[in-house]
Amino acid sequence: MDRTEQAAEPISVQRPGRLRDLAAVGAGVVLVAAAVLVGRAFDDSARVLVVHWPPLLAHWYPHTGPGTWAAPVVAAAVIAYGPALADRLRWRALLLGCYLTALAWVFSLALIDGWDRGIAERLTTKHEYLRVIGRFDDIGAALRGFNDHILIGPPGNWPAHVAGHPPGSTLTFVLLDRIGLGGGAWAGVWCILTGALAAVAVLITVRALADEDTARRAAPFVVLAPVAVWAGTSADGYFTAVAAWSVALLALAATRTVRSPAAAALGAGLLYGLTCYLSYGLTLIALPLLAVLLLTRTTRPLPLFLLGALVVPVAFTLAGFNWWEAYRLLVDRYYQGAGGVRPYSYWVWANLACTAIAVGPAVLAGLGRTLAGALGTARALRTGPAAPPQRLILLVSAALLALLAADLSGMSKAETERIWQPFMLWLLPAAALLPSKGRRGWVAAQAVVALAVNHLLWTGW
């Protein structure tokens, strides 16, 4: 019996059967259909959703582009060879292969919209970061006065994405400009190159916390997820990678599976601090970080993690930026704009429909197994060492809780197919809970959803 067969169904939570998997996918389809139909009714009567093609922020726009031939080639290669290679490649070769494949997948999907509209111009629109590069000639003055321009009304208020995030996100593109990588093309390429690294971080984390077989089983689903449509090109892909590596480094430090656990713990904290200054909502990545400590039953890395986590906040505070005041002003700004119009009663559940589209049918089936095994996992964690699938279930559940907290907050109404990438990333490994038989079919279903969305809809933001 080979490794794939041994890992296929290691515990009872792995055997709920195909009907339960299909029921989970069916529930996702019903949720999406309801969001589309109810959303159209809302928009036909009141035009309050402000998304054009509810529940997604998109326009109906069937189209093709250079990526139309490239993306199916990438998908076909992963479907045909991905599961087998994931089982057989040496670990480091697998990580490199996953990074390059994720990179090819995101690039090819973005190029369905063409180089200009898909990559080079995405971060240059009126809502985006590149519109304010010239206002950061004096970075210190810009940080000290950042909060003065968050609200709509005062002269020179920031564009939506700049106002909606701490200045760490904007400073990234300012610094790229300073080193000669200015403009939309470099910004787009930066987001794709860094964003694809998130796939590697997930596999490293799953291997450290569960086992290598589970990580290998997850690999094709992590690299070929429909959420890649929104990773290219958006700054949220970059945010996703920073947050993901914070979790990965903490996992390596806690399990002591790295040459210098102390450096990994310090790096994890440093990246978490940066994450909080890239996006306010990503403070919720604390939940997957907490899951790492629960699974490893250690707080050994915590002091160095906390020390690292202070570096970025202290630096920004000394530079004159007040995170707490900025967040308070952002809440007001949010309700000055579309957030004050979009109805919570619709988006509190339609956001989940956006997530169902972005994670794809294989992950929905995996989430069904996650929920089915949650109770047994809780018991196993209380009574002794948990099996690898149960350890994966806890990690996925922590990400799901973070996503639900963001949803209930009311500060995530629409656009969550893009904004929630850092949370959805940790849902993708749930597909590793699916049995080996039929794995290629599930991978193919993921690709079909991504290709259909990117060819039929214009997903600009």
N, C-alpha and C positions, 0 to 999 in steps of 0.2 A: 504494500500500500504506500503511495507517495504522499508527500507533505500536503498536497491539495486535498486528497481524500481524507487524511487524518484530521485536517482543520475544518472540514466541511460542516460537521455537525457535532462539536465537542460536548455540548451540554443540551439539556432539554429545551432551553429557550431558543435553540436553533431549529426546532422542529414544529413550528406551528402550522406548516403546510402552505402549499401554493394558494389555497383559497384565501387564507388570511392575508397573504401578500397582495393578492389582487383586490381584496376588500379595502386595504389601506390605500392602494392606488385609486380605486374607485371613489373612495371618500375624498381624495384630493381632487379628482376630476369634478365631482359634484360641487365642491367648494369653489373651484375656479369658475365653473359654469354659473353658479349662483352670483358670484362677484361680477361676472360679465353682464348677466341679465339685469340684476338689480342696479349695477352701475349705469347701464344704458338708460334705465328708467329714471334714475336720479338726474343724469345729465340732460335727458330729453325735457325734464320738467323744470329744473332749477339751475343747471350748469354750475354746480357747486363742488364737483370733484376735482376739477382743474387738472385732468390727466389725459384727456382726448380719447384714450382707448382703455377704459377701466377694466381691470384694476391696475394695469401697467401704465406708466408714463410713456406713452408711445402714440404713434399715428399708424393707421392702416396704410401700408405703403409697400406692396409687393415689388421687389427689386432684386437685381443681381449685381455682382461686381467681381473684381479680381479674386476675391476669396471664395467665390462660388465653386470654383474647381478645387481650390486648395483645401478648404475645410472638410469636404467629404473624403478627400484622400487621407487626411489626418485621422478622421473618424474611422474610416475603413481599416486603416493600419492598426489602430488601437483595438477595434473590435476583433480583428482576425488574430493578432499576435499579442495584444496587451496582457490578457490573463496568463498565458503561458510564460511570457517573458517575466512577468511580475513574480512568478513562482521560481524561475530558474536563474535569473541574473544574480551576480554577486550584489551585496547590499549597496555598496557605493556606486556601482554601475547602475543599479535600479534608481537611486536617487538622482543621478545625473540624467538618466533617461526620462524620468518623470518631469524634471525641470524643463528639459528641452521639448518634451511633448506638450506640456502645459503651455509653454511659450508659443509653440507652433499653433496650438488650438486657439489661443486668445488672438494671436496675430491674424490668423486666417479668418476667424469670425469677424474681427474688426474690418478686415479688408473687403468683406461683402458690401460694406457701405462705401468702399473706396478709400484710398490713402488720405485724401483731404478730409472728407466728411467722417471717416471712420477713426482716424488717428490724429492728423495734424491740426485739425480745427476744433476738436472736441473740447479742449481746455482753453479756448480763446473766445467763447461765446460771452454774452453780456453778464451771465451769472457766475463766471469762472474766475479762477485765481490769477490768470495771466493778465487780466484787465487792470490789475493794480500794481504791477511790478514797479512802475515808475514812481509810485508813492512810497516806496521803501528804499529810496536812495540813502536816507539816514535811517538805518534800522532802529536805532535806539529811540529816536523821536517817534517813529511809526508805532513802536510797541507801547510807548508811554501814552500815546493818543489813540490807541486802537479802539478802546471802549467808547470813545466819543463819537464813533462813526457806525456803531452797530444798529441803532434805531433808524427807522425811516423817518425823515423829517428834517434833521439837521443837515446842513450842506455837506456834500461829499460822503453820504452814507455808503458803506461797503456794498458790493454786489452780494447776492444771496449766499453763495457758497463761502465767500470770505467772512461775512457776518456770522454765518452759521457754524463756524469752526474756530477753535483757538488759533492764534497766529502761527503755530508750528507748521500747519499745512501750507499756508501762503509762503512762509519763509523757505520751505523746501524749494519752491520754484524760483524764489528770489535768488537763492544760493546757486541753483543751476544756471540761472542767467549770469551771475557774477563769474562763474568759471567758464563762460563761453558756450553754454548749452542752452541758450535762450530760445524762445519761440515755441509754438504749439507742437511741432514735430518732435523736438527733444523732450518736451514735457510728456507727450503721449508715450513715447518709447520708454522713458523712465518708469512710468506707471506700469507698463506691461512687463518690463524686465524685472522690476522689483516684485510686482504682484504675483508673478509665476513662482517666485520663491516660497510662497505660502504653501504650495503643494508639498514641497520638501519638508517644511516645518511640521505639517500634519503627520506625515509618515514617520518622521523621527519621534514625534510625541507618542504616537500609537505604539510604535515598537518599544519605547521605554516603559510605557504604562501598562500595556497589554502584553503583546509578544510580537515577534517578527512575522509569524504566519498571518496574524490579523492585519498587520500593516501591509503585507504583500497583497492580501485579498482586497484591501481597500484601494490600492494604487490606481487601477483603471478608472474607478469611479471618482477619485479625487481629481485626476487630470482631465477628465472628459465631461465635466459637469456643465449643465446649461447656464449656470451663473457666470461662466466665462463670457457670455454675451455682454454682461455689464461690467466685467473686469477690464475690457478693452473698449474704449479707453476712459478710465475714470480714476480720480485720485483715491477713490475708495479701495481700489485694488492694491494700491501702495499702502494704505492704512491697514488693510487686511494682513499684508505680509509682516509689517512691524509688530502688530498685535500677536500674530501667530508665532513669531520667533521668540516673543516674550514667554509664551506658554511652553514652547519647545525647550528653551534653555533652562527654564525652571524644572521641567521634567528630567532633563539630563542631570541637573544639579541634585535633585532629590533622589534619583536612583543611582547617583554616582557612576554613571556610565559614560563619563567624559573625563579627559585627562585632568582637568582642573575644575572640580565642582564649584569651588569658590568663585572663580572667574565667571562660570556659567550663571551662578546665582546673581552676581553683581550685574551681568549683562542682561539677565531677565528683568531685573528691576529697572535698569536704565531704559530698556525698550518699553516697559509698561509706563514709565513716566512720560516718555515721548508720545506713546499712544494717547494718553490723556490730553496732550497738547496738540494732537492732530484732530481729535473729534471728542466732543463732550460725552457723547453716548457710549464711547468705548471704555469708559470707566467700568462698564459692566463685564469687561473681559476678566475682571476680578473673580467672577464665578468659575470659569474654566481653570483659572490659576488656583482657586481654592480646591477644585476637584483634584488637581495634581497633588496637593498636600494630603488630601483625604486618602487618595489611592496609595500613596507611598508611606502614609502613616509617620510622617516626619515633619518637624519644623526646623530642621537643621539649616536649610538654605535661607530661612526667613530673615534673619538679621541683615545679611548682605543684600538680599533682595530689596528690603526696605531702604537700605542705604543707597542703593542704586536708583530706586524709584524717586528719591528726593532730588537727584541731580538736576533734571530738566525743570521741575517746578521751581526750585530755588533760583536757577539761572533766569527764568522768565520773570519771576517775582522781583529779583534784583534789577532786572532791566526795565521794570515799571509796568508790567502787565499783571492785572488782577483777574485771575481765572474765575473766582466766585462772582465778582461783580459782572464780568462778561457773560457768564451763564445766566444770571438774573436778567440782564438786558436782552440776551438772546431769546428768552422766553417771551418777552414783550414783542420783540421783532418777529418772532414766529407767528404770533397772533395778529400782527399788523399785515402779514402777507397771506399766502394761501392757507397756512395753518389755521387761521381764524375763520376760514370759509369752509374748508373740508370737514364734513360731519364725522365726528368720532364714532357715532353709531354704525356707520358703514365701514370705516377704515379699521376699527378694532378687530374685525374678522377678515376684511378684504386684504389687509396686510398679509395675513396668513396664506391667502390664495396666491399673492405675489411670490411668497416663499415657496409654495408648492410648485409653481412654474420654474423657479430658479434652481431648486435642488433636483428636480426631475423625478420620474416615477420609481427608479431603483432606490433612491434615498427615501421616498415615501414608504416603500415596502420595508426598508430597513428601520425606519422610524416606527412602523407598526410592530416590528419585532422588539424594538427598544422599549416601547410602552408595555408590551406583553411580558417582557422580562424584568421590568423595573422593580416589582415587589420582591422577586427572588433575589435580585441583585442587592437590594437593601438588607435582606436577611443574611446573605452571604458576607457582606461587608461587616456586619455586626459580629458574626460568629467565627470568622476566620478568613484565610486567604481566598480571594474570589478568583474564578476562572477568567481567562483572557476576555471572552465575550462579555462577561459581566463588568469587567473593568472598562471595556469600551463603552458599555451602556451608561456607566456613570459619567464618563467624559462627555458623551453626546447629550445626556440629560442636563448637564451643567450648561452647555451651550444653548439648549432649548429653553432653559429657565431664563438665561440672559436675554434671549430673543423675546420671550413673553413679557419680561419686565420692560423692555423697550417698547413693546406694543401697548401695554397697559398705561404707560406713562403719558400717552397722548401727544408726545413730541415726535412721533414717527407716523404721520398720516400721509400715506402714498410714497412712492419712490423707494420703497423698502427693498425691491428687487436689486437695487444698487446699494443703498445705504447699509443694509444688513449683511453685506458680504462677510465681514469679520465674524459674525455669528454663524451664518450658513456654512462657512468653511468647515466648522467642527461637526456639522450634521452629516456631511458627505461620507465619513467613514462608517456610518451606520449601515451602508450597503454591504460592508464586509460580513454582516450577519446573515446575508443571503447564502443559500447553499451553492456549491460549485456548479451543480447541474443547472444549466440555463443562464450562467453568468454572462456569456456573450450576448444573449438576448437582452438582458438588463442593460448592459453597456450600450448596445445599439439603441435602446429606447431613450437613453440619455442624449445620445447624439442627435436623434431625430427631433427631439424637443428643441434643442439649441438651434439646429439648422432651420427648423420651421419658424421659430420666433425671429431669427435674424434676417430671414428672407422675406417674411410677410409684414414685419413691423419695422418702423423707423423708431429706434429707441433713444433718440437724442434727449439730452437734458440740459 
